[in-house]
Amino acid sequence: MCTSSEPGSKPVRCPICGKPAVVAYRPFCSKRCADIDLAKWFSGGYAVPGREEDEGDGGGPPGGDKGSDADKG
């Protein structure tokens, strides 16, 4: 089953098992394969590359709490 609307295009394959993808679960072939992929994200099996954060950063949003005391008035 080809899930693309372009004639002659290759069918999309499930990145987990390699079977043809199903539109309802694209790019996966089933809920099972979609859940396997989600579990890999949750367990740290996948990672988005990026720069490492500074340890002293505090983890707060950009701009911090500046001005929050002035608004309490």
CHARMM internal coordinates of N, CA and C (Angstrom, degrees):
IC EDIT
DIST 1 N 1 CA 1.4510
DIST 1 CA 1 C 1.5151
ANGL 1 N 1 CA 1 C 109.26
DIST 1 C 2 N 1.2726
ANGL 1 CA 1 C 2 N 116.74
DIHE 1 N 1 CA 1 C 2 N 124.56
DIST 2 N 2 CA 1.4623
ANGL 1 C 2 N 2 CA 122.16
DIHE 1 CA 1 C 2 N 2 CA 178.89
DIST 2 CA 2 C 1.5216
ANGL 2 N 2 CA 2 C 108.19
DIHE 1 C 2 N 2 CA 2 C -93.34
DIST 2 C 3 N 1.3321
ANGL 2 CA 2 C 3 N 115.96
DIHE 2 N 2 CA 2 C 3 N 126.30
DIST 3 N 3 CA 1.4602
ANGL 2 C 3 N 3 CA 119.25
DIHE 2 CA 2 C 3 N 3 CA -177.65
DIST 3 CA 3 C 1.5118
ANGL 3 N 3 CA 3 C 112.74
DIHE 2 C 3 N 3 CA 3 C -95.93
DIST 3 C 4 N 1.3182
ANGL 3 CA 3 C 4 N 117.79
DIHE 3 N 3 CA 3 C 4 N -1.71
DIST 4 N 4 CA 1.4580
ANGL 3 C 4 N 4 CA 121.22
DIHE 3 CA 3 C 4 N 4 CA -179.44
DIST 4 CA 4 C 1.5161
ANGL 4 N 4 CA 4 C 109.75
DIHE 3 C 4 N 4 CA 4 C -92.74
DIST 4 C 5 N 1.3254
ANGL 4 CA 4 C 5 N 116.97
DIHE 4 N 4 CA 4 C 5 N 149.89
DIST 5 N 5 CA 1.4565
ANGL 4 C 5 N 5 CA 120.54
DIHE 4 CA 4 C 5 N 5 CA 179.69
DIST 5 CA 5 C 1.5225
ANGL 5 N 5 CA 5 C 111.90
DIHE 4 C 5 N 5 CA 5 C -85.08
DIST 5 C 6 N 1.3391
ANGL 5 CA 5 C 6 N 117.75
DIHE 5 N 5 CA 5 C 6 N -10.16
DIST 6 N 6 CA 1.4525
ANGL 5 C 6 N 6 CA 120.47
DIHE 5 CA 5 C 6 N 6 CA -179.56
DIST 6 CA 6 C 1.5249
ANGL 6 N 6 CA 6 C 110.38
DIHE 5 C 6 N 6 CA 6 C -83.32
DIST 6 C 7 N 1.3333
ANGL 6 CA 6 C 7 N 117.45
DIHE 6 N 6 CA 6 C 7 N 126.75
DIST 7 N 7 CA 1.4583
ANGL 6 C 7 N 7 CA 119.13
DIHE 6 CA 6 C 7 N 7 CA 178.32
DIST 7 CA 7 C 1.5244
ANGL 7 N 7 CA 7 C 110.38
DIHE 6 C 7 N 7 CA 7 C -67.48
DIST 7 C 8 N 1.3205
ANGL 7 CA 7 C 8 N 115.96
DIHE 7 N 7 CA 7 C 8 N 139.61
DIST 8 N 8 CA 1.4524
ANGL 7 C 8 N 8 CA 121.07
DIHE 7 CA 7 C 8 N 8 CA 177.31
DIST 8 CA 8 C 1.5111
ANGL 8 N 8 CA 8 C 114.51
DIHE 7 C 8 N 8 CA 8 C 82.41
DIST 8 C 9 N 1.3314
ANGL 8 CA 8 C 9 N 118.34
DIHE 8 N 8 CA 8 C 9 N 0.53
DIST 9 N 9 CA 1.4597
ANGL 8 C 9 N 9 CA 119.61
DIHE 8 CA 8 C 9 N 9 CA 179.27
DIST 9 CA 9 C 1.5280
ANGL 9 N 9 CA 9 C 109.55
DIHE 8 C 9 N 9 CA 9 C -82.49
DIST 9 C 10 N 1.3279
ANGL 9 CA 9 C 10 N 115.43
DIHE 9 N 9 CA 9 C 10 N 154.87
DIST 10 N 10 CA 1.4586
ANGL 9 C 10 N 10 CA 120.52
DIHE 9 CA 9 C 10 N 10 CA 180.00
DIST 10 CA 10 C 1.5232
ANGL 10 N 10 CA 10 C 109.53
DIHE 9 C 10 N 10 CA 10 C -71.68
DIST 10 C 11 N 1.3337
ANGL 10 CA 10 C 11 N 117.57
DIHE 10 N 10 CA 10 C 11 N 143.13
DIST 11 N 11 CA 1.4661
ANGL 10 C 11 N 11 CA 119.03
DIHE 10 CA 10 C 11 N 11 CA 176.03
DIST 11 CA 11 C 1.5282
ANGL 11 N 11 CA 11 C 109.85
DIHE 10 C 11 N 11 CA 11 C -68.55
DIST 11 C 12 N 1.3148
ANGL 11 CA 11 C 12 N 116.17
DIHE 11 N 11 CA 11 C 12 N 146.16
DIST 12 N 12 CA 1.4532
ANGL 11 C 12 N 12 CA 121.50
DIHE 11 CA 11 C 12 N 12 CA 178.17
DIST 12 CA 12 C 1.5236
ANGL 12 N 12 CA 12 C 107.68
DIHE 11 C 12 N 12 CA 12 C -74.17
DIST 12 C 13 N 1.3287
ANGL 12 CA 12 C 13 N 116.52
DIHE 12 N 12 CA 12 C 13 N 135.40
DIST 13 N 13 CA 1.4602
ANGL 12 C 13 N 13 CA 121.70
DIHE 12 CA 12 C 13 N 13 CA -179.69
DIST 13 CA 13 C 1.5251
ANGL 13 N 13 CA 13 C 110.41
DIHE 12 C 13 N 13 CA 13 C -104.76
DIST 13 C 14 N 1.3130
ANGL 13 CA 13 C 14 N 115.41
DIHE 13 N 13 CA 13 C 14 N 144.29
DIST 14 N 14 CA 1.4573
ANGL 13 C 14 N 14 CA 122.28
DIHE 13 CA 13 C 14 N 14 CA 177.15
DIST 14 CA 14 C 1.5307
ANGL 14 N 14 CA 14 C 108.72
DIHE 13 C 14 N 14 CA 14 C -64.40
DIST 14 C 15 N 1.3394
ANGL 14 CA 14 C 15 N 117.93
DIHE 14 N 14 CA 14 C 15 N 127.64
DIST 15 N 15 CA 1.4614
ANGL 14 C 15 N 15 CA 119.95
DIHE 14 CA 14 C 15 N 15 CA -179.14
DIST 15 CA 15 C 1.5319
ANGL 15 N 15 CA 15 C 113.46
DIHE 14 C 15 N 15 CA 15 C -70.70
DIST 15 C 16 N 1.3201
ANGL 15 CA 15 C 16 N 118.18
DIHE 15 N 15 CA 15 C 16 N -13.39
DIST 16 N 16 CA 1.4612
ANGL 15 C 16 N 16 CA 121.67
DIHE 15 CA 15 C 16 N 16 CA -179.64
DIST 16 CA 16 C 1.5235
ANGL 16 N 16 CA 16 C 111.50
DIHE 15 C 16 N 16 CA 16 C -89.60
DIST 16 C 17 N 1.3420
ANGL 16 CA 16 C 17 N 117.52
DIHE 16 N 16 CA 16 C 17 N -51.03
DIST 17 N 17 CA 1.4668
ANGL 16 C 17 N 17 CA 119.69
DIHE 16 CA 16 C 17 N 17 CA -174.48
DIST 17 CA 17 C 1.5216
ANGL 17 N 17 CA 17 C 114.36
DIHE 16 C 17 N 17 CA 17 C -116.32
DIST 17 C 18 N 1.3271
ANGL 17 CA 17 C 18 N 118.12
DIHE 17 N 17 CA 17 C 18 N -14.30
DIST 18 N 18 CA 1.4593
ANGL 17 C 18 N 18 CA 121.15
DIHE 17 CA 17 C 18 N 18 CA 177.89
DIST 18 CA 18 C 1.5208
ANGL 18 N 18 CA 18 C 115.40
DIHE 17 C 18 N 18 CA 18 C 89.42
DIST 18 C 19 N 1.3238
ANGL 18 CA 18 C 19 N 117.84
DIHE 18 N 18 CA 18 C 19 N -1.78
DIST 19 N 19 CA 1.4664
ANGL 18 C 19 N 19 CA 120.62
DIHE 18 CA 18 C 19 N 19 CA 176.97
DIST 19 CA 19 C 1.5257
ANGL 19 N 19 CA 19 C 109.31
DIHE 18 C 19 N 19 CA 19 C -72.93
DIST 19 C 20 N 1.3349
ANGL 19 CA 19 C 20 N 117.48
DIHE 19 N 19 CA 19 C 20 N 161.67
DIST 20 N 20 CA 1.4719
ANGL 19 C 20 N 20 CA 119.52
DIHE 19 CA 19 C 20 N 20 CA 177.19
DIST 20 CA 20 C 1.5319
ANGL 20 N 20 CA 20 C 111.01
DIHE 19 C 20 N 20 CA 20 C -60.70
DIST 20 C 21 N 1.3115
ANGL 20 CA 20 C 21 N 116.03
DIHE 20 N 20 CA 20 C 21 N 139.87
DIST 21 N 21 CA 1.4667
ANGL 20 C 21 N 21 CA 121.36
DIHE 20 CA 20 C 21 N 21 CA -179.35
DIST 21 CA 21 C 1.5215
ANGL 21 N 21 CA 21 C 110.81
DIHE 20 C 21 N 21 CA 21 C -71.46
DIST 21 C 22 N 1.3250
ANGL 21 CA 21 C 22 N 115.25
DIHE 21 N 21 CA 21 C 22 N 153.23
DIST 22 N 22 CA 1.4551
ANGL 21 C 22 N 22 CA 123.29
DIHE 21 CA 21 C 22 N 22 CA 176.71
DIST 22 CA 22 C 1.5261
ANGL 22 N 22 CA 22 C 106.66
DIHE 21 C 22 N 22 CA 22 C -110.74
DIST 22 C 23 N 1.3149
ANGL 22 CA 22 C 23 N 117.19
DIHE 22 N 22 CA 22 C 23 N 136.88
DIST 23 N 23 CA 1.4623
ANGL 22 C 23 N 23 CA 121.75
DIHE 22 CA 22 C 23 N 23 CA -175.16
DIST 23 CA 23 C 1.5312
ANGL 23 N 23 CA 23 C 111.66
DIHE 22 C 23 N 23 CA 23 C -53.53
DIST 23 C 24 N 1.3071
ANGL 23 CA 23 C 24 N 118.60
DIHE 23 N 23 CA 23 C 24 N -41.97
DIST 24 N 24 CA 1.4644
ANGL 23 C 24 N 24 CA 121.95
DIHE 23 CA 23 C 24 N 24 CA -177.52
DIST 24 CA 24 C 1.5251
ANGL 24 N 24 CA 24 C 112.96
DIHE 23 C 24 N 24 CA 24 C -62.64
DIST 24 C 25 N 1.3387
ANGL 24 CA 24 C 25 N 117.68
DIHE 24 N 24 CA 24 C 25 N -26.68
DIST 25 N 25 CA 1.4682
ANGL 24 C 25 N 25 CA 121.57
DIHE 24 CA 24 C 25 N 25 CA -177.14
DIST 25 CA 25 C 1.5209
ANGL 25 N 25 CA 25 C 112.70
DIHE 24 C 25 N 25 CA 25 C -120.52
DIST 25 C 26 N 1.3209
ANGL 25 CA 25 C 26 N 117.58
DIHE 25 N 25 CA 25 C 26 N 13.24
DIST 26 N 26 CA 1.4595
ANGL 25 C 26 N 26 CA 121.77
DIHE 25 CA 25 C 26 N 26 CA -175.35
DIST 26 CA 26 C 1.5218
ANGL 26 N 26 CA 26 C 111.89
DIHE 25 C 26 N 26 CA 26 C -49.67
DIST 26 C 27 N 1.2972
ANGL 26 CA 26 C 27 N 119.79
DIHE 26 N 26 CA 26 C 27 N 133.05
DIST 27 N 27 CA 1.4602
ANGL 26 C 27 N 27 CA 128.38
DIHE 26 CA 26 C 27 N 27 CA 11.08
DIST 27 CA 27 C 1.5249
ANGL 27 N 27 CA 27 C 113.74
DIHE 26 C 27 N 27 CA 27 C -90.29
DIST 27 C 28 N 1.3198
ANGL 27 CA 27 C 28 N 118.05
DIHE 27 N 27 CA 27 C 28 N 14.80
DIST 28 N 28 CA 1.4605
ANGL 27 C 28 N 28 CA 121.39
DIHE 27 CA 27 C 28 N 28 CA -177.40
DIST 28 CA 28 C 1.5210
ANGL 28 N 28 CA 28 C 110.89
DIHE 27 C 28 N 28 CA 28 C -96.90
DIST 28 C 29 N 1.3418
ANGL 28 CA 28 C 29 N 115.39
DIHE 28 N 28 CA 28 C 29 N 169.35
DIST 29 N 29 CA 1.4623
ANGL 28 C 29 N 29 CA 119.86
DIHE 28 CA 28 C 29 N 29 CA -179.40
DIST 29 CA 29 C 1.5210
ANGL 29 N 29 CA 29 C 111.99
DIHE 28 C 29 N 29 CA 29 C -95.82
DIST 29 C 30 N 1.3261
ANGL 29 CA 29 C 30 N 117.28
DIHE 29 N 29 CA 29 C 30 N -17.59
DIST 30 N 30 CA 1.4615
ANGL 29 C 30 N 30 CA 120.60
DIHE 29 CA 29 C 30 N 30 CA -175.85
DIST 30 CA 30 C 1.5235
ANGL 30 N 30 CA 30 C 110.58
DIHE 29 C 30 N 30 CA 30 C -158.78
DIST 30 C 31 N 1.3158
ANGL 30 CA 30 C 31 N 115.25
DIHE 30 N 30 CA 30 C 31 N 168.34
DIST 31 N 31 CA 1.4637
ANGL 30 C 31 N 31 CA 120.80
DIHE 30 CA 30 C 31 N 31 CA 175.78
DIST 31 CA 31 C 1.5191
ANGL 31 N 31 CA 31 C 109.73
DIHE 30 C 31 N 31 CA 31 C -63.32
DIST 31 C 32 N 1.3191
ANGL 31 CA 31 C 32 N 117.50
DIHE 31 N 31 CA 31 C 32 N -35.88
DIST 32 N 32 CA 1.4628
ANGL 31 C 32 N 32 CA 121.50
DIHE 31 CA 31 C 32 N 32 CA 179.64
DIST 32 CA 32 C 1.5267
ANGL 32 N 32 CA 32 C 110.95
DIHE 31 C 32 N 32 CA 32 C -58.60
DIST 32 C 33 N 1.3304
ANGL 32 CA 32 C 33 N 117.15
DIHE 32 N 32 CA 32 C 33 N -49.35
DIST 33 N 33 CA 1.4659
ANGL 32 C 33 N 33 CA 120.49
DIHE 32 CA 32 C 33 N 33 CA -179.60
DIST 33 CA 33 C 1.5278
ANGL 33 N 33 CA 33 C 111.35
DIHE 32 C 33 N 33 CA 33 C -66.68
DIST 33 C 34 N 1.3287
ANGL 33 CA 33 C 34 N 117.36
DIHE 33 N 33 CA 33 C 34 N -36.33
DIST 34 N 34 CA 1.4640
ANGL 33 C 34 N 34 CA 120.35
DIHE 33 CA 33 C 34 N 34 CA 176.61
DIST 34 CA 34 C 1.5264
ANGL 34 N 34 CA 34 C 110.12
DIHE 33 C 34 N 34 CA 34 C -63.88
DIST 34 C 35 N 1.3337
ANGL 34 CA 34 C 35 N 117.23
DIHE 34 N 34 CA 34 C 35 N -40.22
DIST 35 N 35 CA 1.4624
ANGL 34 C 35 N 35 CA 121.35
DIHE 34 CA 34 C 35 N 35 CA 178.99
DIST 35 CA 35 C 1.5298
ANGL 35 N 35 CA 35 C 111.77
DIHE 34 C 35 N 35 CA 35 C -68.45
DIST 35 C 36 N 1.3279
ANGL 35 CA 35 C 36 N 117.41
DIHE 35 N 35 CA 35 C 36 N -36.74
DIST 36 N 36 CA 1.4661
ANGL 35 C 36 N 36 CA 121.20
DIHE 35 CA 35 C 36 N 36 CA 176.15
DIST 36 CA 36 C 1.5225
ANGL 36 N 36 CA 36 C 109.65
DIHE 35 C 36 N 36 CA 36 C -61.05
DIST 36 C 37 N 1.3298
ANGL 36 CA 36 C 37 N 116.48
DIHE 36 N 36 CA 36 C 37 N -43.94
DIST 37 N 37 CA 1.4609
ANGL 36 C 37 N 37 CA 120.99
DIHE 36 CA 36 C 37 N 37 CA 179.34
DIST 37 CA 37 C 1.5285
ANGL 37 N 37 CA 37 C 110.85
DIHE 36 C 37 N 37 CA 37 C -64.12
DIST 37 C 38 N 1.3237
ANGL 37 CA 37 C 38 N 117.28
DIHE 37 N 37 CA 37 C 38 N -43.53
DIST 38 N 38 CA 1.4628
ANGL 37 C 38 N 38 CA 121.44
DIHE 37 CA 37 C 38 N 38 CA 178.88
DIST 38 CA 38 C 1.5290
ANGL 38 N 38 CA 38 C 110.63
DIHE 37 C 38 N 38 CA 38 C -61.43
DIST 38 C 39 N 1.3320
ANGL 38 CA 38 C 39 N 116.79
DIHE 38 N 38 CA 38 C 39 N -41.13
DIST 39 N 39 CA 1.4669
ANGL 38 C 39 N 39 CA 120.74
DIHE 38 CA 38 C 39 N 39 CA 178.34
DIST 39 CA 39 C 1.5249
ANGL 39 N 39 CA 39 C 111.20
DIHE 38 C 39 N 39 CA 39 C -62.67
DIST 39 C 40 N 1.3325
ANGL 39 CA 39 C 40 N 117.38
DIHE 39 N 39 CA 39 C 40 N -35.18
DIST 40 N 40 CA 1.4674
ANGL 39 C 40 N 40 CA 120.20
DIHE 39 CA 39 C 40 N 40 CA 177.09
DIST 40 CA 40 C 1.5254
ANGL 40 N 40 CA 40 C 110.86
DIHE 39 C 40 N 40 CA 40 C -64.62
DIST 40 C 41 N 1.3359
ANGL 40 CA 40 C 41 N 117.29
DIHE 40 N 40 CA 40 C 41 N -39.24
DIST 41 N 41 CA 1.4719
ANGL 40 C 41 N 41 CA 120.54
DIHE 40 CA 40 C 41 N 41 CA 177.07
DIST 41 CA 41 C 1.5264
ANGL 41 N 41 CA 41 C 109.91
DIHE 40 C 41 N 41 CA 41 C -64.28
DIST 41 C 42 N 1.3397
ANGL 41 CA 41 C 42 N 116.83
DIHE 41 N 41 CA 41 C 42 N -46.71
DIST 42 N 42 CA 1.4645
ANGL 41 C 42 N 42 CA 120.74
DIHE 41 CA 41 C 42 N 42 CA -177.40
DIST 42 CA 42 C 1.5222
ANGL 42 N 42 CA 42 C 112.57
DIHE 41 C 42 N 42 CA 42 C -64.32
DIST 42 C 43 N 1.3360
ANGL 42 CA 42 C 43 N 117.18
DIHE 42 N 42 CA 42 C 43 N -33.93
DIST 43 N 43 CA 1.4663
ANGL 42 C 43 N 43 CA 120.46
DIHE 42 CA 42 C 43 N 43 CA -176.66
DIST 43 CA 43 C 1.5230
ANGL 43 N 43 CA 43 C 112.90
DIHE 42 C 43 N 43 CA 43 C -86.58
DIST 43 C 44 N 1.3331
ANGL 43 CA 43 C 44 N 117.56
DIHE 43 N 43 CA 43 C 44 N -2.07
DIST 44 N 44 CA 1.4592
ANGL 43 C 44 N 44 CA 120.52
DIHE 43 CA 43 C 44 N 44 CA 179.72
DIST 44 CA 44 C 1.5163
ANGL 44 N 44 CA 44 C 112.85
DIHE 43 C 44 N 44 CA 44 C 88.24
DIST 44 C 45 N 1.3208
ANGL 44 CA 44 C 45 N 117.26
DIHE 44 N 44 CA 44 C 45 N 12.86
DIST 45 N 45 CA 1.4610
ANGL 44 C 45 N 45 CA 121.00
DIHE 44 CA 44 C 45 N 45 CA 178.90
DIST 45 CA 45 C 1.5164
ANGL 45 N 45 CA 45 C 112.80
DIHE 44 C 45 N 45 CA 45 C -68.54
DIST 45 C 46 N 1.3095
ANGL 45 CA 45 C 46 N 116.69
DIHE 45 N 45 CA 45 C 46 N -25.41
DIST 46 N 46 CA 1.4580
ANGL 45 C 46 N 46 CA 122.37
DIHE 45 CA 45 C 46 N 46 CA 175.49
DIST 46 CA 46 C 1.5256
ANGL 46 N 46 CA 46 C 107.54
DIHE 45 C 46 N 46 CA 46 C -116.40
DIST 46 C 47 N 1.3097
ANGL 46 CA 46 C 47 N 116.06
DIHE 46 N 46 CA 46 C 47 N 152.95
DIST 47 N 47 CA 1.4601
ANGL 46 C 47 N 47 CA 120.45
DIHE 46 CA 46 C 47 N 47 CA 176.35
DIST 47 CA 47 C 1.5191
ANGL 47 N 47 CA 47 C 108.86
DIHE 46 C 47 N 47 CA 47 C -146.41
DIST 47 C 48 N 1.3055
ANGL 47 CA 47 C 48 N 115.95
DIHE 47 N 47 CA 47 C 48 N 142.29
DIST 48 N 48 CA 1.4560
ANGL 47 C 48 N 48 CA 121.50
DIHE 47 CA 47 C 48 N 48 CA 176.26
DIST 48 CA 48 C 1.5268
ANGL 48 N 48 CA 48 C 107.02
DIHE 47 C 48 N 48 CA 48 C -90.85
DIST 48 C 49 N 1.3373
ANGL 48 CA 48 C 49 N 117.86
DIHE 48 N 48 CA 48 C 49 N 122.63
DIST 49 N 49 CA 1.4604
ANGL 48 C 49 N 49 CA 119.13
DIHE 48 CA 48 C 49 N 49 CA -178.16
DIST 49 CA 49 C 1.5270
ANGL 49 N 49 CA 49 C 111.23
DIHE 48 C 49 N 49 CA 49 C -66.51
DIST 49 C 50 N 1.2942
ANGL 49 CA 49 C 50 N 115.01
DIHE 49 N 49 CA 49 C 50 N 145.31
DIST 50 N 50 CA 1.4585
ANGL 49 C 50 N 50 CA 120.60
DIHE 49 CA 49 C 50 N 50 CA 179.08
DIST 50 CA 50 C 1.5098
ANGL 50 N 50 CA 50 C 109.18
DIHE 49 C 50 N 50 CA 50 C -175.99
DIST 50 C 51 N 1.3169
ANGL 50 CA 50 C 51 N 115.20
DIHE 50 N 50 CA 50 C 51 N 174.92
DIST 51 N 51 CA 1.4590
ANGL 50 C 51 N 51 CA 118.09
DIHE 50 CA 50 C 51 N 51 CA 179.86
DIST 51 CA 51 C 1.5240
ANGL 51 N 51 CA 51 C 109.26
DIHE 50 C 51 N 51 CA 51 C -78.56
DIST 51 C 52 N 1.3269
ANGL 51 CA 51 C 52 N 115.53
DIHE 51 N 51 CA 51 C 52 N 151.48
DIST 52 N 52 CA 1.4568
ANGL 51 C 52 N 52 CA 119.94
DIHE 51 CA 51 C 52 N 52 CA 178.80
DIST 52 CA 52 C 1.5171
ANGL 52 N 52 CA 52 C 109.49
DIHE 51 C 52 N 52 CA 52 C -77.43
DIST 52 C 53 N 1.3211
ANGL 52 CA 52 C 53 N 116.55
DIHE 52 N 52 CA 52 C 53 N 141.54
DIST 53 N 53 CA 1.4610
ANGL 52 C 53 N 53 CA 122.38
DIHE 52 CA 52 C 53 N 53 CA -179.89
DIST 53 CA 53 C 1.5207
ANGL 53 N 53 CA 53 C 109.72
DIHE 52 C 53 N 53 CA 53 C -78.71
DIST 53 C 54 N 1.3211
ANGL 53 CA 53 C 54 N 116.77
DIHE 53 N 53 CA 53 C 54 N 152.12
DIST 54 N 54 CA 1.4587
ANGL 53 C 54 N 54 CA 121.53
DIHE 53 CA 53 C 54 N 54 CA 174.54
DIST 54 CA 54 C 1.5203
ANGL 54 N 54 CA 54 C 108.92
DIHE 53 C 54 N 54 CA 54 C -68.56
DIST 54 C 55 N 1.3395
ANGL 54 CA 54 C 55 N 116.69
DIHE 54 N 54 CA 54 C 55 N 143.32
DIST 55 N 55 CA 1.4580
ANGL 54 C 55 N 55 CA 120.31
DIHE 54 CA 54 C 55 N 55 CA -179.47
DIST 55 CA 55 C 1.5284
ANGL 55 N 55 CA 55 C 112.09
DIHE 54 C 55 N 55 CA 55 C -68.03
DIST 55 C 56 N 1.3257
ANGL 55 CA 55 C 56 N 118.39
DIHE 55 N 55 CA 55 C 56 N -32.67
DIST 56 N 56 CA 1.4518
ANGL 55 C 56 N 56 CA 121.99
DIHE 55 CA 55 C 56 N 56 CA -178.04
DIST 56 CA 56 C 1.5149
ANGL 56 N 56 CA 56 C 113.70
DIHE 55 C 56 N 56 CA 56 C -84.49
DIST 56 C 57 N 1.2889
ANGL 56 CA 56 C 57 N 117.13
DIHE 56 N 56 CA 56 C 57 N 10.54
DIST 57 N 57 CA 1.4512
ANGL 56 C 57 N 57 CA 124.33
DIHE 56 CA 56 C 57 N 57 CA -174.22
DIST 57 CA 57 C 1.5312
ANGL 57 N 57 CA 57 C 112.05
DIHE 56 C 57 N 57 CA 57 C -67.86
DIST 57 C 58 N 1.3162
ANGL 57 CA 57 C 58 N 119.27
DIHE 57 N 57 CA 57 C 58 N -31.02
DIST 58 N 58 CA 1.4547
ANGL 57 C 58 N 58 CA 121.91
DIHE 57 CA 57 C 58 N 58 CA 179.40
DIST 58 CA 58 C 1.5144
ANGL 58 N 58 CA 58 C 113.54
DIHE 57 C 58 N 58 CA 58 C 86.40
DIST 58 C 59 N 1.3053
ANGL 58 CA 58 C 59 N 118.87
DIHE 58 N 58 CA 58 C 59 N -14.99
DIST 59 N 59 CA 1.4480
ANGL 58 C 59 N 59 CA 122.45
DIHE 58 CA 58 C 59 N 59 CA 176.38
DIST 59 CA 59 C 1.5116
ANGL 59 N 59 CA 59 C 115.30
DIHE 58 C 59 N 59 CA 59 C 72.67
DIST 59 C 60 N 1.3170
ANGL 59 CA 59 C 60 N 118.29
DIHE 59 N 59 CA 59 C 60 N 7.91
DIST 60 N 60 CA 1.4575
ANGL 59 C 60 N 60 CA 121.07
DIHE 59 CA 59 C 60 N 60 CA -179.35
DIST 60 CA 60 C 1.5123
ANGL 60 N 60 CA 60 C 111.73
DIHE 59 C 60 N 60 CA 60 C -81.17
DIST 60 C 61 N 1.3193
ANGL 60 CA 60 C 61 N 116.41
DIHE 60 N 60 CA 60 C 61 N 173.25
DIST 61 N 61 CA 1.4666
ANGL 60 C 61 N 61 CA 120.03
DIHE 60 CA 60 C 61 N 61 CA 178.44
DIST 61 CA 61 C 1.5237
ANGL 61 N 61 CA 61 C 110.78
DIHE 60 C 61 N 61 CA 61 C -69.79
DIST 61 C 62 N 1.3231
ANGL 61 CA 61 C 62 N 118.09
DIHE 61 N 61 CA 61 C 62 N 158.26
DIST 62 N 62 CA 1.4606
ANGL 61 C 62 N 62 CA 120.43
DIHE 61 CA 61 C 62 N 62 CA 177.58
DIST 62 CA 62 C 1.5240
ANGL 62 N 62 CA 62 C 110.27
DIHE 61 C 62 N 62 CA 62 C -56.80
DIST 62 C 63 N 1.3166
ANGL 62 CA 62 C 63 N 117.60
DIHE 62 N 62 CA 62 C 63 N 136.71
DIST 63 N 63 CA 1.4554
ANGL 62 C 63 N 63 CA 121.11
DIHE 62 CA 62 C 63 N 63 CA -178.97
DIST 63 CA 63 C 1.5109
ANGL 63 N 63 CA 63 C 112.83
DIHE 62 C 63 N 63 CA 63 C 95.03
DIST 63 C 64 N 1.3212
ANGL 63 CA 63 C 64 N 117.17
DIHE 63 N 63 CA 63 C 64 N -17.81
DIST 64 N 64 CA 1.4589
ANGL 63 C 64 N 64 CA 121.52
DIHE 63 CA 63 C 64 N 64 CA 176.65
DIST 64 CA 64 C 1.5117
ANGL 64 N 64 CA 64 C 113.02
DIHE 63 C 64 N 64 CA 64 C 61.17
DIST 64 C 65 N 1.3425
ANGL 64 CA 64 C 65 N 115.53
DIHE 64 N 64 CA 64 C 65 N -147.26
DIST 65 N 65 CA 1.4605
ANGL 64 C 65 N 65 CA 121.98
DIHE 64 CA 64 C 65 N 65 CA -177.20
DIST 65 CA 65 C 1.5175
ANGL 65 N 65 CA 65 C 112.54
DIHE 64 C 65 N 65 CA 65 C -98.50
DIST 65 C 66 N 1.3073
ANGL 65 CA 65 C 66 N 118.38
DIHE 65 N 65 CA 65 C 66 N 17.02
DIST 66 N 66 CA 1.4619
ANGL 65 C 66 N 66 CA 121.69
DIHE 65 CA 65 C 66 N 66 CA -177.55
DIST 66 CA 66 C 1.5259
ANGL 66 N 66 CA 66 C 110.24
DIHE 65 C 66 N 66 CA 66 C -57.54
DIST 66 C 67 N 1.3237
ANGL 66 CA 66 C 67 N 115.18
DIHE 66 N 66 CA 66 C 67 N 128.80
DIST 67 N 67 CA 1.4526
ANGL 66 C 67 N 67 CA 119.54
DIHE 66 CA 66 C 67 N 67 CA 175.89
DIST 67 CA 67 C 1.5112
ANGL 67 N 67 CA 67 C 114.26
DIHE 66 C 67 N 67 CA 67 C 87.02
DIST 67 C 68 N 1.3211
ANGL 67 CA 67 C 68 N 119.69
DIHE 67 N 67 CA 67 C 68 N -8.20
DIST 68 N 68 CA 1.4555
ANGL 67 C 68 N 68 CA 120.19
DIHE 67 CA 67 C 68 N 68 CA -177.12
DIST 68 CA 68 C 1.5257
ANGL 68 N 68 CA 68 C 111.77
DIHE 67 C 68 N 68 CA 68 C -69.66
DIST 68 C 69 N 1.3583
ANGL 68 CA 68 C 69 N 118.47
DIHE 68 N 68 CA 68 C 69 N -32.85
DIST 69 N 69 CA 1.4612
ANGL 68 C 69 N 69 CA 121.03
DIHE 68 CA 68 C 69 N 69 CA 178.27
DIST 69 CA 69 C 1.5220
ANGL 69 N 69 CA 69 C 111.27
DIHE 68 C 69 N 69 CA 69 C -71.03
DIST 69 C 70 N 1.3114
ANGL 69 CA 69 C 70 N 117.89
DIHE 69 N 69 CA 69 C 70 N -33.51
DIST 70 N 70 CA 1.4595
ANGL 69 C 70 N 70 CA 121.97
DIHE 69 CA 69 C 70 N 70 CA -179.59
DIST 70 CA 70 C 1.5275
ANGL 70 N 70 CA 70 C 111.18
DIHE 69 C 70 N 70 CA 70 C -68.30
DIST 70 C 71 N 1.3271
ANGL 70 CA 70 C 71 N 116.88
DIHE 70 N 70 CA 70 C 71 N -28.24
DIST 71 N 71 CA 1.4576
ANGL 70 C 71 N 71 CA 120.98
DIHE 70 CA 70 C 71 N 71 CA -178.00
DIST 71 CA 71 C 1.5262
ANGL 71 N 71 CA 71 C 112.53
DIHE 70 C 71 N 71 CA 71 C -79.14
DIST 71 C 72 N 1.3288
ANGL 71 CA 71 C 72 N 118.50
DIHE 71 N 71 CA 71 C 72 N -15.33
DIST 72 N 72 CA 1.4647
ANGL 71 C 72 N 72 CA 121.05
DIHE 71 CA 71 C 72 N 72 CA -175.40
DIST 72 CA 72 C 1.5285
ANGL 72 N 72 CA 72 C 112.55
DIHE 71 C 72 N 72 CA 72 C -75.80
DIST 72 C 73 N 1.3139
ANGL 72 CA 72 C 73 N 118.17
DIHE 72 N 72 CA 72 C 73 N -21.14
DIST 73 N 73 CA 1.4031
ANGL 72 C 73 N 73 CA 130.38
DIHE 72 CA 72 C 73 N 73 CA 178.16
DIST 73 CA 73 C 1.4150
ANGL 73 N 73 CA 73 C 124.57
DIHE 72 C 73 N 73 CA 73 C 13.61
END
COOR INIT
IC SEED 1 N 1 CA 1 C
IC BUILD
